Amino acid sequence: MSPRRSVRRRSALWCALLLLLAAGAGSASATGAAPDARPVVDTDRGPVRGRAHGDHRTFEGIPYAAPPTGPLRWRLPRPAARWTGVRDAGAPGARCVQLPAVGPGGPSGSEDCLYLNVTTPPPAPAARERPVMVWFHGGGFVNGAGDLYRPDRLAARGGAVVVTVNYRLGVFGLFGHPSLGGAPDFAIADQQAALRWVRSNAVRFGGDPSDVTLFGESAGGLGICAHLTSPASAGLFHRAVLQSGSCSTTMPARSVLPTLGRYEPFVPERRTVADGVTAAAGLGCDRPEPEAVLDCLRGKDAAELATPELMMRFSLVSYGDGNRVLPEEPRRALEGGRFHRVPVVEGVNRDEMRIFLAQSLTAFPIPDAGAYRARVEQSFGAGAVPAVEARYPVAAYPTPALAFAAALSDASFICPALRDGRAMARYAPVYAYRFSDRDAPNFMGLPEVPGFPYGASHGLELPYLFTMDAALTAPQRALSERMTADWTAFARTGRPPAWPRFGAAGSVLSLAPGPGGIHAVDGPAEHHCAFWDAQWP
């Protein structure tokens, strides 16, 4: 396959993925604060003035690294400059250069984007330091921002100090080239710089730097996988929550669209470097001297680099011998026990793939059993058709499309995550959940597909943890309160209350509203994981 054809396929895949991976709603920018409700905290780079909101405080737009612009484009993050006077932290900083999540439009954002936001409970007299939770947003490594997520409840009701982080995206965050010595994974290095900022500044905001929990969804979960297996992240965190993004996440070929290849978010460094050579030549920067190549590329305007082709081509995390961030494939590191052995929550949503598949059903419908069988054959091979049909019979689902979505959800997200959980559970405490509310609100306003409800799809758990103006029913609000309490309890103690420990028994806590909605299930058995694990050895 030609490089150009490969890029076209990957770009089309990301167009489908980004409909959800950029899940978020609204800005965390403070509103309604009294003019004098402006608390000041002295960070290690200078004082910042935030906003008070009664039951929580916010400090937004704090630089955690120097702007990666000009000669610092495609360099590892450097410390932010000190400032004199009190810096205003009443609004988020610029989002990183990115493409629209949905629909037409050019790039937005700025390369000067390495900012974070801190949300805290009000200070309490003689209170002990609070747990710190650091959120890495989703968006497929091509869009999203920390300020899209408002952690008001996690701070006010859960008593946590919550930090949300911007990091470089697409070609700015995951570019590789021989002139760079490989693919330095700048996006993950940015996250590590943010964690070093947290270590230096947590106490100043009432947090405990020895009690840092990472949590993230989708691409954010993939980033946390990288931190679990990156030697450079040692000592920067103490617990981890991966939501719908694991070290083994995969999507089989021709699953979302019949023309697409297999998707894996972690790729060998040599592939990224080869893509970088092709991209540099396409931009007219093919030079014999390494520094001349970089000088040419750094002289390009950001808009010239932020094309769909380049942003999506460089949206995968690189690993390989000599890679500072990821010396080996993360899932293999987990299997060998070569990871930071901290308590982990590994989570999935029951209907992960519905929201992706919905976007292609108009052009590629699955109206009957014959079409279902054809899609199964396209994705899993002719030899797998009888086994898949036996486990996901069309007659057991309202429509053939929903049967196919169930198979894809198990194969792509659920079983890979549970396999990672079993690997880690041999060495560290692991707890697993499945978000199962099939009436979760479509808070992103995506088009509804007749006869194909989104259910408990990818990303739809987010309003249960963050303030996103979603219309939750009373039972759903109760579930939200429970999830908020459990996530913050895990951040404090390393164990969510009353959750079964995951391991050989396969106990997964199913989270749904209403009486009996929260209960343990045998996740691997319910999702046919023995079968799927054999498909992806």
C-alpha positions as CSV (number, residue, x, y, z in Angstrom):
1,M,0.0,0.0,0.0
2,S,1.3,3.4,-0.9
3,P,2.0,5.9,1.9
4,R,-0.5,8.3,0.5
5,R,-3.2,5.7,0.4
6,S,-2.4,4.7,3.9
7,V,-2.7,8.3,5.1
8,R,-6.1,8.6,3.4
9,R,-7.3,5.6,5.2
10,R,-6.1,6.7,8.6
11,S,-7.6,10.2,8.0
12,A,-11.0,8.8,7.2
13,L,-10.8,6.6,10.3
14,W,-10.0,9.6,12.5
15,C,-12.9,11.6,11.0
16,A,-15.1,8.9,12.4
17,L,-13.3,8.6,15.7
18,L,-13.2,12.4,16.4
19,L,-17.0,12.6,16.5
20,L,-16.6,11.2,20.0
21,L,-13.0,11.3,21.1
22,A,-13.2,15.0,21.6
23,A,-16.1,14.6,24.0
24,G,-16.5,17.7,26.2
25,A,-19.0,20.4,26.8
26,G,-18.5,24.0,27.6
27,S,-15.7,25.8,29.3
28,A,-14.6,25.6,32.9
29,S,-14.1,29.4,32.8
30,A,-15.4,30.9,36.1
31,T,-18.5,33.0,36.1
32,G,-20.5,34.7,38.7
33,A,-17.7,35.4,41.2
34,A,-17.9,38.5,43.3
35,P,-15.2,41.1,42.2
36,D,-13.3,40.6,45.4
37,A,-13.5,36.8,45.4
38,R,-10.1,36.5,43.8
39,P,-7.9,34.1,45.9
40,V,-4.1,34.3,45.3
41,V,-1.7,31.4,45.4
42,D,2.0,31.7,45.1
43,T,3.3,29.1,42.6
44,D,6.9,28.2,42.0
45,R,6.9,30.6,39.0
46,G,5.0,33.4,40.5
47,P,1.7,34.2,42.2
48,V,-1.7,33.6,40.4
49,R,-5.1,35.1,41.1
50,G,-8.0,32.8,40.7
51,R,-11.7,32.9,41.4
52,A,-13.9,31.7,44.2
53,H,-17.3,30.1,43.6
54,G,-18.7,29.3,47.0
55,D,-18.0,25.6,47.2
56,H,-14.9,25.5,45.0
57,R,-12.1,27.7,43.6
58,T,-10.6,27.8,40.2
59,F,-7.1,28.9,38.9
60,E,-7.1,28.7,35.1
61,G,-4.6,29.3,32.4
62,I,-1.4,28.6,34.5
63,P,1.6,27.9,32.3
64,Y,3.4,24.7,33.2
65,A,6.0,24.9,30.5
66,A,7.5,27.5,28.1
67,P,5.6,28.1,24.9
68,P,6.8,25.5,22.3
69,T,6.9,28.0,19.5
70,G,9.6,29.1,17.0
71,P,12.9,27.3,17.8
72,L,11.1,25.3,20.6
73,R,8.6,23.7,18.2
74,W,9.3,19.9,18.4
75,R,11.5,20.2,21.5
76,L,10.9,18.6,24.8
77,P,9.0,21.0,27.2
78,R,11.1,23.5,29.1
79,P,10.2,25.3,32.3
80,A,7.9,28.3,32.1
81,A,9.5,31.7,32.7
82,R,9.1,33.3,36.1
83,W,6.8,36.3,36.2
84,T,6.7,39.3,38.5
85,G,3.5,40.6,39.9
86,V,0.3,38.6,40.2
87,R,-0.8,36.7,37.1
88,D,-4.5,36.6,36.3
89,A,-5.7,33.0,36.4
90,G,-9.4,33.8,35.9
91,A,-9.8,32.2,32.5
92,P,-8.3,29.3,30.6
93,G,-5.2,29.6,28.4
94,A,-5.3,29.0,24.7
95,R,-6.1,25.6,23.5
96,C,-3.5,23.7,21.4
97,V,-3.7,23.9,17.6
98,Q,-6.4,21.4,16.6
99,L,-9.0,20.6,14.0
100,P,-12.7,20.8,14.5
101,A,-14.1,17.8,16.2
102,V,-17.1,17.6,13.9
103,G,-17.9,19.4,10.7
104,P,-16.0,21.7,8.3
105,G,-13.6,24.4,9.3
106,G,-9.9,25.1,9.5
107,P,-7.5,24.8,12.5
108,S,-8.0,26.7,15.7
109,G,-5.9,27.3,18.8
110,S,-2.3,28.3,19.4
111,E,1.1,26.6,19.7
112,D,1.4,28.7,22.9
113,C,-0.9,26.3,24.7
114,L,0.9,24.5,27.6
115,Y,-1.5,25.6,30.3
116,L,-3.3,23.8,33.0
117,N,-6.3,24.6,35.3
118,V,-6.6,23.9,39.0
119,T,-10.0,23.4,40.8
120,T,-9.9,23.1,44.6
121,P,-12.3,22.9,47.5
122,P,-12.3,26.0,49.7
123,P,-9.4,26.0,52.2
124,A,-10.3,24.4,55.5
125,P,-8.7,25.3,58.8
126,A,-6.1,22.8,59.9
127,A,-7.2,20.5,57.1
128,R,-4.8,17.8,55.9
129,E,-3.6,18.0,52.4
130,R,-6.1,16.7,49.8
131,P,-5.7,14.1,47.1
132,V,-4.7,15.5,43.7
133,M,-6.4,14.2,40.5
134,V,-4.9,15.1,37.2
135,W,-7.2,14.8,34.1
136,F,-5.9,14.1,30.6
137,H,-8.5,14.9,28.0
138,G,-9.6,12.8,25.0
139,G,-9.7,13.8,21.4
140,G,-7.7,11.3,19.6
141,F,-4.5,13.3,20.1
142,V,-5.8,15.8,17.5
143,N,-8.2,18.0,19.4
144,G,-9.6,18.7,22.9
145,A,-8.5,20.8,25.9
146,G,-8.5,20.7,29.6
147,D,-11.0,23.5,30.0
148,L,-13.7,21.5,28.3
149,Y,-14.1,19.6,31.5
150,R,-15.5,21.2,34.7
151,P,-14.5,19.2,37.8
152,D,-16.6,21.3,40.2
153,R,-18.3,18.2,41.9
154,L,-15.0,16.3,42.2
155,A,-13.6,19.2,44.1
156,A,-16.6,20.4,46.1
157,R,-18.2,17.1,47.0
158,G,-15.2,14.8,46.6
159,G,-12.7,17.0,48.3
160,A,-10.0,16.6,45.7
161,V,-7.7,19.1,44.0
162,V,-8.3,18.6,40.3
163,V,-5.9,19.6,37.6
164,T,-6.9,19.6,33.9
165,V,-4.1,19.8,31.3
166,N,-3.5,20.9,27.7
167,Y,-0.9,19.1,25.7
168,R,0.4,19.3,22.2
169,L,-1.7,17.6,19.5
170,G,-1.3,16.0,16.1
171,V,1.8,16.9,14.1
172,F,2.9,19.3,16.9
173,G,2.7,16.6,19.6
174,L,3.6,13.3,17.9
175,F,5.8,14.2,15.0
176,G,9.0,12.1,14.3
177,H,12.0,12.5,12.0
178,P,15.6,11.4,11.9
179,S,16.6,15.0,12.6
180,L,14.9,14.7,16.0
181,G,16.6,11.4,16.8
182,G,13.3,9.6,16.4
183,A,9.8,10.3,17.6
184,P,10.1,12.0,21.1
185,D,6.3,11.8,21.8
186,F,6.1,15.5,22.8
187,A,2.4,15.1,23.8
188,I,3.3,12.5,26.5
189,A,6.4,14.5,27.5
190,D,4.1,17.6,28.0
191,Q,1.9,15.5,30.3
192,Q,5.0,14.5,32.2
193,A,6.0,18.2,32.5
194,A,2.6,18.9,33.9
195,L,3.0,16.2,36.5
196,R,6.3,17.7,37.5
197,W,4.5,21.0,37.9
198,V,2.0,19.3,40.1
199,R,4.8,17.7,42.2
200,S,6.2,21.2,42.8
201,N,3.0,23.1,43.4
202,A,0.3,20.8,44.8
203,V,0.9,21.8,48.4
204,R,0.4,25.5,47.5
205,F,-3.2,24.6,46.4
206,G,-3.9,22.4,49.4
207,G,-3.0,19.2,47.6
208,D,-0.8,16.3,48.6
209,P,2.1,15.7,46.1
210,S,2.5,12.2,47.4
211,D,-1.1,11.3,46.5
212,V,-1.5,12.0,42.8
213,T,-4.1,10.1,40.7
214,L,-4.1,10.2,36.9
215,F,-7.5,9.9,35.2
216,G,-8.4,10.2,31.6
217,E,-10.8,9.1,28.9
218,S,-10.1,7.7,25.4
219,A,-6.9,9.4,24.3
220,G,-6.5,10.5,27.9
221,G,-6.6,6.9,28.9
222,L,-4.1,6.0,26.3
223,G,-1.8,8.7,27.7
224,I,-2.1,7.1,31.1
225,C,-1.2,3.8,29.7
226,A,2.0,5.4,28.4
227,H,2.7,6.8,31.9
228,L,2.2,3.4,33.5
229,T,4.9,2.0,31.2
230,S,7.2,4.9,30.7
231,P,10.4,5.0,32.9
232,A,10.3,8.8,32.6
233,S,7.0,8.9,34.6
234,A,8.4,7.1,37.6
235,G,7.4,8.8,40.9
236,L,5.1,11.3,39.2
237,F,1.8,9.6,40.2
238,H,0.5,7.1,42.6
239,R,-2.8,5.8,41.2
240,A,-4.4,5.6,37.8
241,V,-7.9,5.5,36.3
242,L,-8.2,4.5,32.6
243,Q,-11.6,5.2,31.1
244,S,-12.3,3.7,27.7
245,G,-8.6,3.8,26.6
246,S,-6.2,0.9,27.4
247,C,-2.8,-0.2,26.4
248,S,-4.4,-2.9,24.2
249,T,-7.2,-0.8,22.6
250,T,-7.6,-1.8,18.9
251,M,-10.2,-1.6,16.1
252,P,-10.2,-4.4,13.6
253,A,-9.9,-3.6,9.9
254,R,-13.0,-2.4,8.0
255,S,-15.0,-2.1,11.2
256,V,-16.2,1.5,11.2
257,L,-15.9,1.9,7.5
258,P,-15.4,-1.0,5.0
259,T,-12.4,0.7,3.5
260,L,-10.3,1.2,6.6
261,G,-7.4,-0.7,8.0
262,R,-6.8,-1.8,11.6
263,Y,-6.4,0.9,14.1
264,E,-3.8,0.6,16.9
265,P,-2.8,3.8,18.9
266,F,0.8,2.7,19.7
267,V,3.1,2.2,16.7
268,P,6.8,1.4,16.3
269,E,8.9,4.5,16.2
270,R,10.4,3.6,12.8
271,R,6.9,4.0,11.3
272,T,6.5,7.6,12.7
273,V,10.0,8.5,11.6
274,A,9.3,7.3,8.1
275,D,6.1,9.3,8.0
276,G,8.1,12.3,9.1
277,V,10.5,12.0,6.3
278,T,7.6,11.8,3.8
279,A,5.9,14.8,5.4
280,A,9.0,16.9,5.4
281,A,9.6,16.2,1.7
282,G,6.0,17.1,0.9
283,L,6.4,20.4,2.7
284,G,9.5,21.2,0.6
285,C,11.9,20.6,3.6
286,D,13.9,17.7,2.3
287,R,17.5,18.8,3.1
288,P,20.8,16.9,3.4
289,E,21.6,18.5,6.7
290,P,19.4,17.5,9.7
291,E,19.3,21.0,11.2
292,A,18.4,22.4,7.9
293,V,15.3,20.1,7.8
294,L,14.2,21.3,11.2
295,D,14.9,25.0,10.4
296,C,12.7,24.7,7.3
297,L,9.9,22.9,9.2
298,R,10.1,25.3,12.1
299,G,9.8,28.2,9.7
300,K,6.4,26.9,8.5
301,D,3.3,28.7,9.7
302,A,1.2,26.6,12.1
303,A,-1.7,26.6,9.7
304,E,0.4,25.0,7.0
305,L,1.1,22.1,9.3
306,A,-2.3,21.8,10.9
307,T,-3.9,20.0,7.9
308,P,-6.2,17.0,8.3
309,E,-3.5,14.8,6.6
310,L,-0.7,15.9,8.9
311,M,-2.7,16.2,12.1
312,M,-4.1,12.7,11.7
313,R,-1.0,11.1,10.3
314,F,0.8,12.1,13.6
315,S,-1.9,11.1,16.1
316,L,-0.3,7.8,17.2
317,V,2.1,7.3,20.1
318,S,5.5,5.8,19.2
319,Y,7.5,3.2,21.0
320,G,10.8,1.5,20.4
321,D,14.4,0.9,21.6
322,G,15.9,4.2,22.5
323,N,12.6,6.0,22.8
324,R,12.8,8.1,25.9
325,V,9.1,7.9,26.7
326,L,8.2,4.3,25.6
327,P,11.0,1.9,25.2
328,E,8.6,-1.0,24.3
329,E,5.0,-1.7,23.3
330,P,2.9,-0.8,26.3
331,R,0.7,-4.0,26.3
332,R,3.8,-6.1,26.2
333,A,5.3,-4.2,29.1
334,L,2.1,-4.9,31.2
335,E,2.3,-8.6,30.4
336,G,5.9,-8.7,31.6
337,G,5.2,-6.7,34.8
338,R,7.3,-3.8,33.5
339,F,5.1,-1.0,34.6
340,H,4.7,1.3,37.6
341,R,2.9,-1.0,40.1
342,V,0.3,1.4,41.4
343,P,-3.4,0.8,42.1
344,V,-5.4,1.0,38.9
345,V,-9.0,1.4,37.9
346,E,-9.6,0.0,34.4
347,G,-13.0,1.1,32.9
348,V,-15.1,0.6,29.9
349,N,-18.5,1.5,28.6
350,R,-21.0,-1.3,27.7
351,D,-21.7,0.0,24.1
352,E,-18.4,1.6,23.3
353,M,-18.5,1.3,19.5
354,R,-22.1,2.4,18.9
355,I,-21.2,6.0,18.6
356,F,-18.5,5.3,16.0
357,L,-20.5,2.9,14.0
358,A,-23.5,5.2,13.9
359,Q,-21.7,7.8,11.8
360,S,-21.2,5.3,9.0
361,L,-24.6,3.5,8.9
362,T,-26.1,5.9,6.4
363,A,-23.4,5.2,3.9
364,F,-22.8,1.6,4.9
365,P,-26.0,0.2,6.4
366,I,-26.4,-3.2,8.0
367,P,-30.0,-3.9,7.3
368,D,-30.2,-7.7,7.5
369,A,-28.4,-10.9,8.5
370,G,-26.6,-11.0,5.1
371,A,-25.1,-7.6,5.5
372,Y,-24.2,-8.4,9.1
373,R,-22.4,-11.5,8.0
374,A,-20.6,-9.6,5.3
375,R,-19.4,-7.0,7.8
376,V,-18.2,-9.7,10.3
377,E,-16.2,-11.3,7.5
378,Q,-14.7,-8.0,6.4
379,S,-13.6,-7.2,9.9
380,F,-12.6,-10.5,11.4
381,G,-12.1,-12.8,8.4
382,A,-14.2,-15.6,6.9
383,G,-13.0,-18.1,9.3
384,A,-14.3,-16.2,12.3
385,V,-17.9,-15.7,11.0
386,P,-19.4,-18.9,12.5
387,A,-17.9,-18.2,15.9
388,V,-18.9,-14.5,15.9
389,E,-22.4,-15.4,14.8
390,A,-22.7,-18.0,17.5
391,R,-21.8,-15.4,20.2
392,Y,-23.6,-12.5,18.7
393,P,-26.6,-14.0,16.9
394,V,-28.7,-11.4,15.0
395,A,-31.9,-12.8,16.6
396,A,-30.6,-11.8,20.1
397,Y,-30.5,-8.0,19.2
398,P,-33.1,-5.5,18.1
399,T,-31.3,-5.0,14.8
400,P,-28.3,-6.6,12.9
401,A,-26.4,-3.3,13.3
402,L,-26.7,-3.5,17.1
403,A,-25.4,-7.1,17.0
404,F,-22.3,-5.9,15.0
405,A,-21.8,-3.0,17.4
406,A,-21.8,-5.4,20.3
407,A,-19.1,-7.6,18.7
408,L,-17.0,-4.5,17.9
409,S,-17.4,-3.1,21.4
410,D,-16.1,-6.3,23.0
411,A,-13.3,-6.8,20.5
412,S,-12.0,-3.2,20.4
413,F,-12.4,-1.8,23.9
414,I,-13.9,-4.1,26.5
415,C,-11.9,-7.3,26.2
416,P,-8.6,-5.5,25.5
417,A,-9.1,-3.4,28.6
418,L,-9.9,-6.4,30.8
419,R,-6.9,-8.3,29.4
420,D,-4.7,-5.4,30.5
421,G,-6.4,-5.5,33.8
422,R,-5.6,-9.1,34.3
423,A,-2.0,-8.5,33.3
424,M,-1.6,-5.7,35.9
425,A,-3.6,-7.6,38.6
426,R,-0.7,-10.1,38.8
427,Y,1.4,-7.3,40.3
428,A,-0.8,-4.5,41.7
429,P,-4.3,-3.9,42.9
430,V,-6.7,-3.5,40.0
431,Y,-10.4,-2.6,40.0
432,A,-12.6,-2.7,37.0
433,Y,-15.9,-1.1,36.1
434,R,-18.4,-1.1,33.2
435,F,-20.5,2.0,32.7
436,S,-23.9,0.4,31.7
437,D,-26.4,3.2,31.6
438,R,-28.1,2.7,28.3
439,D,-30.2,5.8,28.8
440,A,-27.2,8.0,29.3
441,P,-27.8,11.4,27.7
442,N,-26.4,12.3,24.3
443,F,-24.8,15.4,25.8
444,M,-22.7,16.2,22.7
445,G,-25.9,16.5,20.6
446,L,-24.7,14.0,17.9
447,P,-27.4,13.1,15.3
448,E,-29.6,10.3,16.4
449,V,-29.9,7.3,14.1
450,P,-33.3,5.7,13.9
451,G,-33.3,2.2,15.4
452,F,-29.7,2.6,16.6
453,P,-29.6,4.1,20.1
454,Y,-26.2,5.2,21.4
455,G,-26.8,3.4,24.7
456,A,-23.8,3.4,27.1
457,S,-21.5,4.4,24.4
458,H,-17.9,5.7,24.4
459,G,-17.6,8.9,26.4
460,L,-21.2,9.1,27.7
461,E,-20.1,8.5,31.3
462,L,-18.3,11.9,31.3
463,P,-21.3,14.0,32.5
464,Y,-21.5,11.7,35.5
465,L,-18.1,12.9,36.7
466,F,-17.9,16.4,35.2
467,T,-20.4,19.3,35.2
468,M,-21.4,19.3,31.5
469,D,-25.0,20.7,31.7
470,A,-26.4,17.2,30.7
471,A,-30.0,16.5,31.6
472,L,-29.7,13.7,34.2
473,T,-32.7,12.1,35.7
474,A,-32.9,11.6,39.5
475,P,-31.6,8.1,39.4
476,Q,-28.8,9.2,37.0
477,R,-27.9,12.0,39.4
478,A,-27.7,9.4,42.2
479,L,-25.3,7.4,40.0
480,S,-23.3,10.5,39.4
481,E,-23.0,11.1,43.1
482,R,-21.8,7.5,43.6
483,M,-19.3,7.7,40.8
484,T,-18.0,11.0,42.1
485,A,-17.6,9.6,45.6
486,D,-15.9,6.4,44.3
487,W,-13.4,8.2,42.0
488,T,-12.4,10.5,44.8
489,A,-12.3,7.8,47.4
490,F,-9.9,5.9,45.1
491,A,-7.8,9.0,44.8
492,R,-7.6,9.2,48.6
493,T,-7.1,5.5,49.5
494,G,-6.3,3.5,46.4
495,R,-9.5,1.5,46.7
496,P,-13.0,2.5,45.6
497,P,-15.4,1.5,48.5
498,A,-17.2,-1.8,48.1
499,W,-15.7,-2.6,44.7
500,P,-14.5,-6.2,44.0
501,R,-10.9,-6.5,43.3
502,F,-10.3,-7.6,39.7
503,G,-8.3,-10.6,38.8
504,A,-8.7,-14.2,37.7
505,A,-12.3,-14.2,38.9
506,G,-13.1,-11.4,36.4
507,S,-15.3,-9.4,38.8
508,V,-16.3,-6.1,37.2
509,L,-18.6,-3.5,38.8
510,S,-21.4,-2.6,36.5
511,L,-22.6,1.0,37.0
512,A,-26.2,1.9,36.1
513,P,-28.9,3.9,37.8
514,G,-31.8,2.6,39.8
515,P,-32.2,-0.1,42.4
516,G,-29.8,-2.9,41.7
517,G,-28.1,-0.9,39.0
518,I,-24.7,-1.2,40.7
519,H,-23.6,-4.8,40.9
520,A,-20.7,-7.1,40.1
521,V,-20.7,-9.0,36.8
522,D,-18.3,-11.5,35.3
523,G,-17.0,-9.1,32.6
524,P,-14.8,-11.5,30.6
525,A,-17.6,-14.1,30.4
526,E,-20.3,-11.6,29.5
527,H,-18.2,-10.1,26.7
528,H,-16.7,-13.4,25.3
529,C,-13.2,-12.3,26.1
530,A,-11.6,-15.7,25.9
531,F,-12.7,-15.7,22.2
532,W,-11.5,-12.2,21.5
533,D,-8.2,-12.6,23.3
534,A,-7.4,-15.5,21.0
535,Q,-8.0,-13.2,18.0
536,W,-5.5,-10.6,19.2
537,P,-2.6,-12.5,20.8
